[in-house]
């Protein structure tokens, strides 16, 4: 199989991650819509199965934990600064708990994306799959 150099294009990782694109081809969507956390079973462009084995996304829970800790610390410090150093624990609870709940859908989505892009050593970007879908066969 030979490909014309015009059909191979390099797609940067960071914009593809923000848009929830497939980590292998960076063309197909991982999620059904931007406002949905429902994942496709496989990439519509290159055919990559997203849940690569049973329990594949358990590791994403650790990423979500890191996100939550960072959010708690950030919201706690921001509350402390904006409240003038208040020592009322209910103020902090009243700010941190809703903040965590509001950010939970983003944590879910981006923890899975980060796992697939950075934490899976077997999953690599293949620029040859980023071209026109009709010019290649899925690997």
N, CA, C and O atoms as a MOPAC input file, in Angstrom:
PM7 MOZYME 1SCF
protein

 N      0.85400 1    -1.18700 1     0.00000 1
 C      0.00000 1     0.00000 1     0.00000 1
 C      0.89300 1     1.24000 1     0.00000 1
 O      1.65800 1     1.45300 1     0.94100 1
 N      0.80200 1     2.02800 1    -1.01100 1
 C      1.53500 1     3.28700 1    -1.07500 1
 C      0.54200 1     4.41800 1    -0.95700 1
 O     -0.57700 1     4.35700 1    -1.46500 1
 N      0.98000 1     5.43700 1    -0.28100 1
 C      0.11100 1     6.59600 1    -0.09800 1
 C      0.78200 1     7.82000 1    -0.67800 1
 O      2.00100 1     7.97600 1    -0.60200 1
 N     -0.00600 1     8.66000 1    -1.24000 1
 C      0.47100 1     9.93800 1    -1.73300 1
 C      0.80900 1    10.81300 1    -0.53600 1
 O      0.08200 1    10.79900 1     0.45800 1
 N      1.89200 1    11.57000 1    -0.60900 1
 C      2.31000 1    12.38500 1     0.52900 1
 C      1.27600 1    13.45200 1     0.88000 1
 O      1.29300 1    13.98200 1     1.99100 1
 N      0.39500 1    13.76700 1    -0.03000 1
 C     -0.63700 1    14.76500 1     0.26500 1
 C     -1.70000 1    14.21600 1     1.20700 1
 O     -2.37000 1    14.99900 1     1.87900 1
 N     -1.88000 1    12.88800 1     1.28000 1
 C     -2.91600 1    12.31800 1     2.13600 1
 C     -2.43800 1    12.12500 1     3.57400 1
 O     -3.25500 1    11.88300 1     4.46300 1
 N     -1.11500 1    12.22700 1     3.82200 1
 C     -0.57700 1    12.10500 1     5.17500 1
 C     -0.41200 1    13.49600 1     5.75400 1
 O      0.26400 1    14.34500 1     5.17300 1
 N     -1.03000 1    13.72400 1     6.89900 1
 C     -0.89000 1    15.02700 1     7.54900 1
 C     -0.67700 1    14.82300 1     9.03600 1
 O     -1.23400 1    13.90100 1     9.63200 1
 N      0.12500 1    15.68200 1     9.62800 1
 C      0.40700 1    15.62600 1    11.05200 1
 C     -0.59600 1    16.51000 1    11.78500 1
 O     -0.80000 1    17.66700 1    11.41600 1
 N     -1.21600 1    15.96300 1    12.81600 1
 C     -2.19200 1    16.70200 1    13.61800 1
 C     -1.62600 1    16.82900 1    15.03200 1
 O     -1.32900 1    15.81100 1    15.65900 1
 N     -1.46700 1    18.05400 1    15.55400 1
 C     -0.91200 1    18.23300 1    16.90800 1
 C     -1.78000 1    17.58000 1    17.98000 1
 O     -3.00200 1    17.51200 1    17.84700 1
 N     -1.13700 1    17.10300 1    19.03800 1
 C     -1.83700 1    16.35500 1    20.08600 1
 C     -2.75100 1    17.23300 1    20.92900 1
 O     -3.89100 1    16.84900 1    21.18800 1
 N     -2.28700 1    18.39200 1    21.36200 1
 C     -3.06500 1    19.18600 1    22.31700 1
 C     -4.42800 1    19.61900 1    21.76500 1
 O     -5.43100 1    19.43600 1    22.45600 1
 N     -4.51400 1    20.18700 1    20.54900 1
 C     -5.85100 1    20.52300 1    20.03500 1
 C     -6.74200 1    19.29400 1    19.85000 1
 O     -7.95200 1    19.36000 1    20.06500 1
 N     -6.13700 1    18.17500 1    19.44900 1
 C     -6.92200 1    16.95000 1    19.27800 1
 C     -7.45300 1    16.45900 1    20.62900 1
 O     -8.57900 1    15.96800 1    20.71500 1
 N     -6.64400 1    16.59200 1    21.67300 1
 C     -7.09500 1    16.19300 1    23.00900 1
 C     -8.25400 1    17.06400 1    23.47900 1
 O     -9.24200 1    16.55400 1    24.00700 1
 N     -8.13600 1    18.37400 1    23.28900 1
 C     -9.20300 1    19.27700 1    23.72500 1
 C    -10.52200 1    18.97300 1    23.02100 1
 O    -11.59400 1    19.12400 1    23.60700 1
 N    -10.43700 1    18.54700 1    21.76600 1
 C    -11.64400 1    18.24400 1    20.99500 1
 C    -12.13100 1    16.81400 1    21.19100 1
 O    -13.19000 1    16.45000 1    20.67800 1
 N    -11.37200 1    15.99200 1    21.92800 1
 C    -11.77900 1    14.61000 1    22.17200 1
 C    -11.64700 1    13.73100 1    20.94300 1
 O    -12.52700 1    12.91700 1    20.66100 1
 N    -10.57000 1    13.88800 1    20.21900 1
 C    -10.34300 1    13.10400 1    19.00700 1
 C     -9.60600 1    11.80600 1    19.33500 1
 O     -8.97200 1    11.69200 1    20.38400 1
 N     -9.69300 1    10.85200 1    18.45000 1
 C     -9.03800 1     9.55200 1    18.59100 1
 C     -7.53000 1     9.73900 1    18.75200 1
 O     -6.93400 1    10.51700 1    18.00700 1
 N     -6.89500 1     9.04600 1    19.70400 1
 C     -5.45900 1     9.22300 1    19.89900 1
 C     -4.60000 1     8.60700 1    18.79400 1
 O     -3.44400 1     8.99800 1    18.63300 1
 N     -5.13800 1     7.65400 1    18.03200 1
 C     -4.34100 1     7.02100 1    16.98700 1
 C     -4.35200 1     7.82000 1    15.68600 1
 O     -3.29900 1     8.01800 1    15.08000 1
 N     -5.52500 1     8.28100 1    15.24600 1
 C     -5.59000 1     9.02100 1    13.97700 1
 C     -5.82700 1    10.51500 1    14.18600 1
 O     -5.56600 1    11.31400 1    13.28700 1
 N     -6.31700 1    10.89600 1    15.35600 1
 C     -6.64300 1    12.29100 1    15.70300 1
 C     -7.66400 1    12.90800 1    14.74600 1
 O     -7.69300 1    14.12300 1    14.55500 1
 N     -8.49200 1    12.06400 1    14.15300 1
 C     -9.54300 1    12.52000 1    13.25000 1
 C    -10.93100 1    12.17200 1    13.79500 1
 O    -11.80100 1    13.03800 1    13.87600 1
 N    -11.13600 1    10.91000 1    14.16600 1
 C    -12.44300 1    10.46400 1    14.63700 1
 C    -12.73900 1    10.94600 1    16.04000 1
 O    -11.82400 1    11.19500 1    16.82400 1
 N    -14.00700 1    11.07900 1    16.35600 1
 C    -14.43300 1    11.53000 1    17.68200 1
 C    -14.46400 1    10.37000 1    18.66800 1
 O    -14.83700 1     9.25100 1    18.31400 1
 N    -14.06600 1    10.64800 1    19.91000 1
 C    -14.17100 1     9.65800 1    20.97800 1
 C    -15.55300 1     9.70900 1    21.62600 1
 O    -16.07300 1     8.68300 1    22.06500 1
 N    -16.14700 1    10.89600 1    21.68700 1
 C    -17.42600 1    11.08800 1    22.35800 1
 C    -18.49000 1    11.48100 1    21.33200 1
 O    -18.18300 1    12.07800 1    20.30100 1
 N    -19.74500 1    11.13700 1    21.63100 1
 C    -20.82700 1    11.34100 1    20.66700 1
 C    -21.11000 1    12.80400 1    20.38000 1
 O    -21.53200 1    13.13400 1    19.27200 1
 N    -20.89200 1    13.69600 1    21.34600 1
 C    -20.99200 1    15.12800 1    21.10100 1
 C    -20.12700 1    15.83900 1    22.13300 1
 O    -19.66200 1    15.22700 1    23.09400 1
 N    -19.91700 1    17.12400 1    21.92900 1
 C    -19.07700 1    17.88000 1    22.85100 1
 C    -19.68500 1    17.93300 1    24.24500 1
 O    -18.95900 1    17.97900 1    25.23900 1
 N    -21.01100 1    17.92700 1    24.32500 1
 C    -21.68700 1    18.04000 1    25.61500 1
 C    -22.12300 1    16.68500 1    26.16600 1
 O    -22.88100 1    16.62500 1    27.13400 1
 N    -21.65400 1    15.61200 1    25.56500 1
 C    -22.01700 1    14.27100 1    26.00800 1
 C    -20.77000 1    13.52000 1    26.45900 1
 O    -19.70200 1    13.66000 1    25.86200 1
 N    -20.91100 1    12.73000 1    27.50800 1
 C    -19.81200 1    11.88400 1    27.94900 1
 C    -20.00500 1    10.44600 1    27.49700 1
 O    -19.34300 1     9.54300 1    28.00900 1
 N    -20.89600 1    10.22200 1    26.55100 1
 C    -21.09700 1     8.89200 1    25.99400 1
 C    -20.05200 1     8.66100 1    24.91500 1
 O    -19.96200 1     9.41000 1    23.94200 1
 N    -19.26100 1     7.60600 1    25.10600 1
 C    -18.18100 1     7.31000 1    24.16500 1
 C    -18.66600 1     6.39500 1    23.05100 1
 O    -19.54600 1     5.55700 1    23.24600 1
 N    -18.07300 1     6.57700 1    21.88600 1
 C    -18.25200 1     5.60500 1    20.81700 1
 C    -17.49300 1     4.34000 1    21.18500 1
 O    -16.53200 1     4.39100 1    21.95100 1
 N    -17.91800 1     3.20900 1    20.64500 1
 C    -17.19400 1     1.95400 1    20.88000 1
 C    -15.86600 1     1.94900 1    20.14700 1
 O    -14.87200 1     1.42500 1    20.65000 1
 N    -15.85000 1     2.53700 1    18.94800 1
 C    -14.61400 1     2.58000 1    18.16400 1
 C    -14.57000 1     3.86000 1    17.35000 1
 O    -15.58100 1     4.53600 1    17.15600 1
 N    -13.36900 1     4.17400 1    16.87900 1
 C    -13.17000 1     5.37500 1    16.07900 1
 C    -13.84200 1     5.20500 1    14.72300 1
 O    -13.67300 1     4.17900 1    14.06400 1
 N    -14.59400 1     6.20200 1    14.31300 1
 C    -15.25100 1     6.16500 1    13.02600 1
 C    -14.29600 1     6.37500 1    11.86000 1
 O    -14.66100 1     6.13100 1    10.71000 1
 N    -13.09100 1     6.82000 1    12.14000 1
 C    -12.12400 1     7.09000 1    11.07000 1
 C    -11.14200 1     5.94000 1    10.87000 1
 O    -10.95000 1     5.48500 1     9.74200 1
 N    -10.51400 1     5.46100 1    11.95600 1
 C     -9.47700 1     4.42600 1    11.81200 1
 C     -9.88600 1     3.06900 1    12.37600 1
 O     -9.18400 1     2.08000 1    12.16600 1
 N    -11.01000 1     3.00500 1    13.08700 1
 C    -11.49000 1     1.73200 1    13.60200 1
 C    -10.89300 1     1.29500 1    14.92700 1
 O    -11.10700 1     0.15300 1    15.33600 1
 N    -10.15200 1     2.15500 1    15.61600 1
 C     -9.57000 1     1.80600 1    16.91300 1
 C    -10.68300 1     1.56400 1    17.93100 1
 O    -11.58200 1     2.39000 1    18.08200 1
 N    -10.62000 1     0.43300 1    18.62400 1
 C    -11.55600 1     0.15400 1    19.71100 1
 C    -11.07100 1     0.91200 1    20.93500 1
 O     -9.94400 1     0.70500 1    21.38500 1
 N    -11.91700 1     1.79500 1    21.48300 1
 C    -11.48300 1     2.66100 1    22.57100 1
 C    -11.27500 1     1.90600 1    23.87800 1
 O    -10.27600 1     2.13700 1    24.56100 1
 N    -12.18600 1     1.01600 1    24.24400 1
 C    -11.97100 1     0.22200 1    25.46000 1
 C    -11.18500 1    -1.00700 1    25.02600 1
 O    -11.75000 1    -2.02100 1    24.61600 1
 N     -9.87100 1    -0.88800 1    25.12900 1
 C     -8.95600 1    -1.85100 1    24.52600 1
 C     -8.95800 1    -3.20700 1    25.20900 1
 O     -8.57600 1    -4.19900 1    24.58900 1
 N     -9.37100 1    -3.28200 1    26.45800 1
 C     -9.54500 1    -4.54500 1    27.17100 1
 C    -10.49900 1    -4.30300 1    28.33200 1
 O    -10.74800 1    -3.15100 1    28.68900 1
 N    -11.04300 1    -5.37100 1    28.93400 1
 C    -11.98000 1    -5.17300 1    30.04400 1
 C    -11.31600 1    -4.39800 1    31.19200 1
 O    -10.19900 1    -4.71500 1    31.60100 1
 N    -12.00000 1    -3.40800 1    31.68900 1
 C    -11.48500 1    -2.59500 1    32.77800 1
 C    -10.42200 1    -1.59800 1    32.35400 1
 O     -9.68200 1    -1.08500 1    33.19300 1
 N    -10.34000 1    -1.32000 1    31.06800 1
 C     -9.29500 1    -0.44700 1    30.53700 1
 C     -9.30700 1     0.93400 1    31.18500 1
 O     -8.24500 1     1.50500 1    31.43100 1
 N    -10.47600 1     1.47300 1    31.46100 1
 C    -10.57400 1     2.84000 1    31.96600 1
 C    -10.51200 1     2.94800 1    33.48600 1
 O    -10.75600 1     4.02800 1    34.02300 1
 N    -10.19400 1     1.86200 1    34.20200 1
 C    -10.00400 1     1.96700 1    35.64600 1
 C     -8.86700 1     2.92200 1    35.98600 1
 O     -8.92700 1     3.62700 1    36.99400 1
 N     -7.84500 1     2.94700 1    35.16200 1
 C     -6.72100 1     3.84900 1    35.39600 1
 C     -7.16700 1     5.30200 1    35.33600 1
 O     -6.57300 1     6.15800 1    35.99300 1
 N     -8.19200 1     5.58800 1    34.56800 1
 C     -8.69100 1     6.95800 1    34.45400 1
 C     -9.21900 1     7.47500 1    35.78600 1
 O     -9.28200 1     8.68600 1    35.99800 1
 N     -9.59900 1     6.56900 1    36.68600 1
 C    -10.05500 1     7.00300 1    38.01400 1
 C     -8.93500 1     7.71000 1    38.77700 1
 O     -9.19100 1     8.65300 1    39.52500 1
 N     -7.70000 1     7.25500 1    38.58800 1
 C     -6.57200 1     7.90500 1    39.25400 1
 C     -6.35400 1     9.31200 1    38.70200 1
 O     -6.01000 1    10.23300 1    39.44200 1
 N     -6.55600 1     9.46600 1    37.40500 1
 C     -6.42600 1    10.79100 1    36.79700 1
 C     -7.52900 1    11.69800 1    37.32900 1
 O     -7.27500 1    12.86400 1    37.63100 1
 N     -8.74300 1    11.18200 1    37.44800 1
 C     -9.85200 1    11.94700 1    38.01300 1
 C     -9.54200 1    12.36000 1    39.45300 1
 O     -9.85800 1    13.47900 1    39.85900 1
 N     -8.93200 1    11.47300 1    40.21500 1
 C     -8.54200 1    11.79000 1    41.58900 1
 C     -7.56500 1    12.96500 1    41.61100 1
 O     -7.71300 1    13.88200 1    42.42000 1
 N     -6.57600 1    12.93900 1    40.73100 1
 C     -5.60800 1    14.03800 1    40.65300 1
 C     -6.32100 1    15.34100 1    40.28400 1
 O     -6.03500 1    16.39000 1    40.86000 1
 N     -7.24700 1    15.27500 1    39.32700 1
 C     -8.02200 1    16.46300 1    38.95900 1
 C     -8.77600 1    17.00000 1    40.16900 1
 O     -8.75900 1    18.20400 1    40.42700 1
 N     -9.44400 1    16.10700 1    40.92100 1
 C    -10.23400 1    16.53400 1    42.07600 1
 C     -9.36800 1    17.17500 1    43.14800 1
 O     -9.75600 1    18.19400 1    43.72100 1
 N     -8.21800 1    16.60900 1    43.42800 1
 C     -7.32300 1    17.19300 1    44.42600 1
 C     -6.88100 1    18.58500 1    43.98200 1
 O     -6.88200 1    19.52000 1    44.78300 1
 N     -6.50600 1    18.72700 1    42.71800 1
 C     -6.08800 1    20.03700 1    42.20200 1
 C     -7.23000 1    21.05700 1    42.29200 1
 O     -7.00500 1    22.21800 1    42.63100 1
 N     -8.44400 1    20.61700 1    41.98900 1
 C     -9.59700 1    21.52100 1    42.06000 1
 C     -9.90400 1    21.91200 1    43.50300 1
 O    -10.21300 1    23.07200 1    43.77500 1
 N     -9.82400 1    20.96300 1    44.42600 1
 C    -10.08200 1    21.25900 1    45.84200 1
 C     -9.06600 1    22.27100 1    46.36500 1
 O     -9.43500 1    23.23600 1    47.03300 1
 N     -7.79700 1    22.05200 1    46.06400 1
 C     -6.75900 1    22.98100 1    46.52300 1
 C     -6.96500 1    24.36000 1    45.90000 1
 O     -6.88000 1    25.37300 1    46.59500 1
 N     -7.23300 1    24.40300 1    44.60300 1
 C     -7.43300 1    25.68500 1    43.91900 1
 C     -8.64500 1    26.42800 1    44.47500 1
 O     -8.56500 1    27.62100 1    44.76800 1
 N     -9.76900 1    25.72300 1    44.62000 1
 C    -10.97200 1    26.37300 1    45.15500 1
 C    -10.78400 1    26.79200 1    46.61000 1
 O    -11.27800 1    27.84200 1    47.02000 1
 N    -10.07600 1    25.98200 1    47.38900 1
 C     -9.81400 1    26.33800 1    48.78300 1
 C     -8.95600 1    27.59000 1    48.90500 1
 O     -9.25300 1    28.47600 1    49.70600 1
 N     -7.89600 1    27.66300 1    48.11400 1
 C     -7.02500 1    28.84700 1    48.14700 1
 C     -7.76500 1    30.07500 1    47.63300 1
 O     -7.64700 1    31.15800 1    48.20500 1
 N     -8.53100 1    29.90900 1    46.55100 1
 C     -9.28600 1    31.04500 1    46.01200 1
 C    -10.32000 1    31.53900 1    47.02500 1
 O    -10.49800 1    32.74700 1    47.18900 1
 N    -10.99700 1    30.62000 1    47.70200 1
 C    -11.97500 1    31.00900 1    48.72100 1
 C    -11.29500 1    31.73900 1    49.87400 1
 O    -11.81000 1    32.74300 1    50.36700 1
 N    -10.14400 1    31.23800 1    50.30000 1
 C     -9.39400 1    31.87600 1    51.38200 1
 C     -9.01400 1    33.30700 1    51.00300 1
 O     -9.18100 1    34.23200 1    51.79900 1
 N     -8.50200 1    33.48300 1    49.78800 1
 C     -8.06300 1    34.81900 1    49.34800 1
 C     -9.25200 1    35.75500 1    49.17600 1
 O     -9.22700 1    36.89200 1    49.64600 1
 N    -10.30100 1    35.27000 1    48.49500 1
 C    -11.45800 1    36.13300 1    48.20900 1
 C    -12.30700 1    36.42800 1    49.44600 1
 O    -13.00500 1    37.44100 1    49.48700 1
 N    -12.25200 1    35.55400 1    50.45500 1
 C    -13.05400 1    35.80300 1    51.65800 1
 C    -12.27100 1    36.57600 1    52.71400 1
 O    -12.79300 1    36.85300 1    53.79400 1
 N    -11.04200 1    36.91800 1    52.41500 1
 C    -10.23900 1    37.66300 1    53.38100 1
 C     -9.70900 1    36.79300 1    54.50500 1
 O     -9.45600 1    37.28700 1    55.60500 1
 N     -9.53800 1    35.51500 1    54.24600 1
 C     -8.97700 1    34.62000 1    55.25900 1
 C    -10.00500 1    34.05500 1    56.21600 1
 O     -9.68700 1    33.80400 1    57.37800 1
 N    -11.21900 1    33.85000 1    55.76400 1
 C    -12.27400 1    33.31800 1    56.63100 1
 C    -11.88700 1    31.95300 1    57.18600 1
 O    -11.26000 1    31.14300 1    56.50400 1
 N    -12.27800 1    31.71200 1    58.45200 1
 C    -12.01200 1    30.41600 1    59.06400 1
 C    -13.29800 1    29.59700 1    59.23400 1
 O    -13.31000 1    28.61700 1    59.98000 1
 N    -14.36100 1    29.98300 1    58.55900 1
 C    -15.63200 1    29.26700 1    58.60500 1
 C    -15.55400 1    28.04200 1    57.67700 1
 O    -15.48200 1    28.20800 1    56.45900 1
 N    -15.56600 1    26.82700 1    58.22400 1
 C    -15.43200 1    25.64400 1    57.36700 1
 C    -16.60600 1    25.45300 1    56.40900 1
 O    -16.44600 1    24.87700 1    55.33300 1
 N    -17.78800 1    25.93900 1    56.80100 1
 C    -18.95800 1    25.76600 1    55.93000 1
 C    -18.85800 1    26.61500 1    54.66500 1
 O    -19.43600 1    26.25900 1    53.63800 1
 N    -18.14800 1    27.70600 1    54.72300 1
 C    -17.90900 1    28.51100 1    53.51900 1
 C    -17.10000 1    27.69200 1    52.51000 1
 O    -17.41300 1    27.65900 1    51.31900 1
 N    -16.05900 1    27.03600 1    53.01500 1
 C    -15.21200 1    26.22700 1    52.12700 1
 C    -15.96900 1    25.02600 1    51.57000 1
 O    -15.85700 1    24.71200 1    50.38500 1
 N    -16.72900 1    24.36200 1    52.41500 1
 C    -17.53200 1    23.21900 1    51.97000 1
 C    -18.56500 1    23.67200 1    50.94100 1
 O    -18.79100 1    22.99700 1    49.93700 1
 N    -19.19100 1    24.82800 1    51.20300 1
 C    -20.21400 1    25.35800 1    50.29400 1
 C    -19.66000 1    25.78500 1    48.94400 1
 O    -20.41200 1    25.86700 1    47.97300 1
 N    -18.38300 1    26.05400 1    48.86000 1
 C    -17.75700 1    26.41600 1    47.58400 1
 C    -17.15600 1    25.18800 1    46.90900 1
 O    -17.33000 1    24.99900 1    45.70500 1
 N    -16.45800 1    24.35800 1    47.66200 1
 C    -15.71400 1    23.23800 1    47.08200 1
 C    -16.63800 1    22.13200 1    46.55900 1
 O    -16.43300 1    21.64300 1    45.44800 1
 N    -17.63900 1    21.73100 1    47.32800 1
 C    -18.52000 1    20.62600 1    46.89700 1
 C    -19.24800 1    20.95600 1    45.59300 1
 O    -19.20200 1    20.14100 1    44.67100 1
 N    -19.92100 1    22.11400 1    45.46200 1
 C    -20.54700 1    22.41600 1    44.16600 1
 C    -19.52400 1    22.54600 1    43.02800 1
 O    -19.79800 1    22.16700 1    41.89000 1
 N    -18.35200 1    23.08300 1    43.35100 1
 C    -17.31500 1    23.19800 1    42.32500 1
 C    -16.89700 1    21.84000 1    41.79800 1
 O    -16.73900 1    21.67100 1    40.58900 1
 N    -16.71600 1    20.87500 1    42.67700 1
 C    -16.34800 1    19.51600 1    42.27900 1
 C    -17.46800 1    18.87600 1    41.45700 1
 O    -17.20800 1    18.21600 1    40.45100 1
 N    -18.71500 1    19.07500 1    41.89200 1
 C    -19.84400 1    18.49700 1    41.15500 1
 C    -19.99500 1    19.11000 1    39.76300 1
 O    -20.32100 1    18.40800 1    38.80600 1
 N    -19.75800 1    20.41900 1    39.65300 1
 C    -19.85400 1    21.06700 1    38.34100 1
 C    -18.75000 1    20.61700 1    37.38100 1
 O    -18.96500 1    20.54500 1    36.17200 1
 N    -17.58400 1    20.31700 1    37.91800 1
 C    -16.45800 1    19.91900 1    37.07900 1
 C    -16.38300 1    18.41000 1    36.84300 1
 O    -15.53300 1    17.96100 1    36.07400 1
 N    -17.23700 1    17.62100 1    37.47500 1
 C    -17.19800 1    16.16500 1    37.33800 1
 C    -17.32900 1    15.68200 1    35.88700 1
 O    -16.58500 1    14.78300 1    35.49500 1
 N    -18.23600 1    16.23200 1    35.07400 1
 C    -18.29700 1    15.75800 1    33.68500 1
 C    -17.00400 1    16.01500 1    32.89900 1
 O    -16.59400 1    15.18600 1    32.08700 1
 N    -16.37100 1    17.15300 1    33.14000 1
 C    -15.09700 1    17.42900 1    32.46200 1
 C    -13.99700 1    16.50200 1    32.97300 1
 O    -13.15700 1    16.04700 1    32.19600 1
 N    -14.00000 1    16.22500 1    34.26200 1
 C    -13.01800 1    15.30000 1    34.83100 1
 C    -13.14900 1    13.91900 1    34.19000 1
 O    -12.15100 1    13.29500 1    33.83100 1
 N    -14.37700 1    13.45400 1    34.05400 1
 C    -14.63600 1    12.14200 1    33.44500 1
 C    -14.10200 1    12.09800 1    32.01900 1
 O    -13.37700 1    11.18000 1    31.63700 1
 N    -14.46700 1    13.08700 1    31.26000 1
 C    -14.09700 1    13.13700 1    29.84200 1
 C    -12.58500 1    13.21300 1    29.66000 1
 O    -12.00200 1    12.41700 1    28.92400 1
 N    -11.95500 1    14.17000 1    30.33100 1
 C    -10.53500 1    14.39900 1    30.09000 1
 C     -9.63900 1    13.38800 1    30.80000 1
 O     -8.48300 1    13.22400 1    30.41000 1
 N    -10.13600 1    12.70900 1    31.82700 1
 C     -9.33000 1    11.64400 1    32.41600 1
 C     -9.20400 1    10.47900 1    31.43400 1
 O     -8.14600 1     9.85500 1    31.34800 1
 N    -10.25600 1    10.18600 1    30.70600 1
 C    -10.19000 1     9.13100 1    29.68400 1
 C     -9.30300 1     9.55000 1    28.51200 1
 O     -8.54100 1     8.74400 1    27.97800 1
 N     -9.41200 1    10.79600 1    28.12600 1
 C     -8.57600 1    11.28300 1    27.02400 1
 C     -7.10600 1    11.23600 1    27.42100 1
 O     -6.27300 1    10.78400 1    26.63600 1
 N     -6.77300 1    11.69600 1    28.62800 1
 C     -5.38600 1    11.69100 1    29.08300 1
 C     -4.86200 1    10.26200 1    29.19800 1
 O     -3.70700 1     9.99200 1    28.86700 1
 N     -5.70600 1     9.35400 1    29.66400 1
 C     -5.25500 1     7.96800 1    29.74600 1
 C     -4.87200 1     7.43700 1    28.37000 1
 O     -3.83100 1     6.79900 1    28.21800 1
 N     -5.70100 1     7.69300 1    27.37700 1
 C     -5.42600 1     7.14800 1    26.05300 1
 C     -4.24400 1     7.83600 1    25.37700 1
 O     -3.47600 1     7.18300 1    24.67000 1
 N     -4.08700 1     9.14000 1    25.58100 1
 C     -3.00100 1     9.86900 1    24.91700 1
 C     -1.65200 1     9.67900 1    25.62100 1
 O     -0.63000 1     9.53000 1    24.94900 1
 N     -1.62900 1     9.68200 1    26.94300 1
 C     -0.36400 1     9.72700 1    27.67400 1
 C     -0.04900 1     8.48500 1    28.49100 1
 O      1.12500 1     8.16800 1    28.67800 1
 N     -1.05300 1     7.77200 1    28.98200 1
 C     -0.79500 1     6.68800 1    29.92400 1
 C     -0.82200 1     5.29800 1    29.32000 1
 O     -0.55900 1     4.32300 1    30.02400 1
 N     -1.12800 1     5.17800 1    28.05300 1
 C     -1.12500 1     3.87900 1    27.38500 1
 C      0.10100 1     3.79200 1    26.48700 1
 O      0.11400 1     4.38500 1    25.40800 1
 N      1.13400 1     3.06100 1    26.91200 1
 C      2.36400 1     3.01600 1    26.11400 1
 C      2.20800 1     2.27500 1    24.79000 1
 O      3.05500 1     2.41900 1    23.90900 1
 N      1.15100 1     1.48900 1    24.63000 1
 C      0.97200 1     0.74200 1    23.38400 1
 C      0.20300 1     1.52200 1    22.33100 1
 O      0.12700 1     1.09100 1    21.18000 1
 N     -0.36300 1     2.65200 1    22.69900 1
 C     -1.18800 1     3.42000 1    21.77900 1
 C     -0.40900 1     4.62700 1    21.28400 1
 O     -0.12700 1     5.54600 1    22.05300 1
 N     -0.06600 1     4.62700 1    20.02800 1
 C      0.74200 1     5.69300 1    19.43400 1
 C     -0.01600 1     6.36700 1    18.30600 1
 O     -0.86400 1     5.76100 1    17.65200 1
 N      0.30800 1     7.62800 1    18.09300 1
 C     -0.25300 1     8.38900 1    16.97600 1
 C      0.33500 1     7.86600 1    15.67400 1
 O      1.54200 1     7.64400 1    15.56700 1
 N     -0.52400 1     7.67500 1    14.69500 1
 C     -0.08100 1     7.21400 1    13.38100 1
 C     -0.52500 1     8.22800 1    12.33700 1
 O     -1.68000 1     8.21000 1    11.91200 1
 N      0.38700 1     9.12300 1    11.91500 1
 C      0.02400 1    10.15000 1    10.93700 1
 C     -0.49500 1     9.57400 1     9.62600 1
 O     -1.26600 1    10.22700 1     8.92200 1
 N     -0.07700 1     8.35400 1     9.29400 1
 C     -0.54800 1     7.75900 1     8.04700 1
 C     -2.04300 1     7.47300 1     8.07700 1
 O     -2.65600 1     7.29900 1     7.02400 1
 N     -2.63800 1     7.42100 1     9.26300 1
 C     -4.08300 1     7.20700 1     9.38000 1
 C     -4.86900 1     8.51400 1     9.44000 1
 O     -6.09900 1     8.50000 1     9.48100 1
 N     -4.16000 1     9.64300 1     9.44500 1
 C     -4.82500 1    10.93800 1     9.57000 1
 C     -5.31500 1    11.49900 1     8.24200 1
 O     -6.03100 1    12.50000 1     8.21500 1
 N     -4.94300 1    10.87500 1     7.17300 1
 C     -5.33600 1    11.37700 1     5.85600 1
 C     -6.77000 1    11.04600 1     5.52800 1
 O     -7.58300 1    10.78300 1     6.41400 1
 N     -7.07400 1    11.06100 1     4.24300 1
 C     -8.40200 1    10.76500 1     3.74100 1
 C     -8.76800 1     9.32000 1     4.08400 1
 O     -7.96500 1     8.41700 1     3.85200 1
 N     -9.94200 1     9.08800 1     4.62200 1
 C    -10.36600 1     7.76800 1     5.04600 1
 C    -10.37900 1     6.77700 1     3.88700 1
 O    -10.16600 1     5.58300 1     4.09800 1
 N    -10.62000 1     7.23800 1     2.69800 1
 C    -10.70200 1     6.33800 1     1.53600 1
 C     -9.33300 1     5.91200 1     1.03500 1
 O     -9.24800 1     4.99600 1     0.21800 1
 N     -8.25400 1     6.54400 1     1.49600 1
 C     -6.91700 1     6.25400 1     0.99000 1
 C     -6.18300 1     5.18200 1     1.76600 1
 O     -5.07300 1     4.81600 1     1.37900 1
 N     -6.76000 1     4.65000 1     2.86300 1
 C     -6.03300 1     3.66200 1     3.65100 1
 C     -6.95200 1     2.59500 1     4.18600 1
 O     -8.17600 1     2.72500 1     4.17600 1
 N     -6.33500 1     1.55000 1     4.64800 1
 C     -7.07900 1     0.49500 1     5.30800 1
 C     -6.76800 1     0.54200 1     6.78500 1
 O     -5.62600 1     0.83100 1     7.14300 1
 N     -7.73500 1     0.26900 1     7.68000 1
 C     -7.46400 1     0.32300 1     9.11200 1
 C     -6.43200 1    -0.71500 1     9.51900 1
 O     -6.38800 1    -1.81900 1     8.97500 1
 N     -5.60500 1    -0.34300 1    10.48200 1
 C     -4.57600 1    -1.27700 1    10.96500 1
 C     -5.08500 1    -2.06200 1    12.14000 1
 O     -4.36400 1    -2.89800 1    12.68400 1

